[in-house]
Amino acid sequence: MRGTKTVTKFAEELGMTKSNYSKIELGRTNASITTLQRIAKLTNSTLLVDLIPNEPNQSEQIELEIEKIGSTTFSIGFEFKSTIVTLSNYYK
């Protein structure tokens, strides 16, 4: 998904360290909705997020994240499980 850009360059464009971006790419940490929004924008992709939480306490967190980014024109569709979609699956 980052095309021919290096991990370092892509992370820099996202405003994060190479280490933190690599953890997201490898599925070792969750990305915030804001970070997913930035990735979608940089890759000219549509972001889809499943807003049905797998655990009851995630509902509040999802609402807070949506409030932070405000109303947007993208769709939301990654599942909120223990790890948000492993982004490396989308780099093919």
SULHUBEL-V58723 format. One record per backbone hydrogen bond with DSSP energy under -0.5 kcal/mol. CO is the residue of the C=O (numbers start at 1). NH is the residue of the N-H. If there is no record, write none. Layout:
BEGIN
CO;NH  CO;NH
END
This chain:
BEGIN
2;5  6;10  7;11  8;12  9;13  10;14  11;15  11;16  12;15  17;21  18;22  19;23  20;24  21;25  22;26  23;28  23;29  24;27  24;87  25;88  32;36  33;37  34;38  35;39  36;40  37;41  38;42  39;43  40;45  41;44  46;48  48;77  49;51  51;53  55;58  56;59  57;61  58;62  59;63  60;64  61;65  62;66  63;67  64;68  65;69  66;70  76;49  77;49  78;50  79;81  80;54  85;87  86;89  87;90  88;91
END
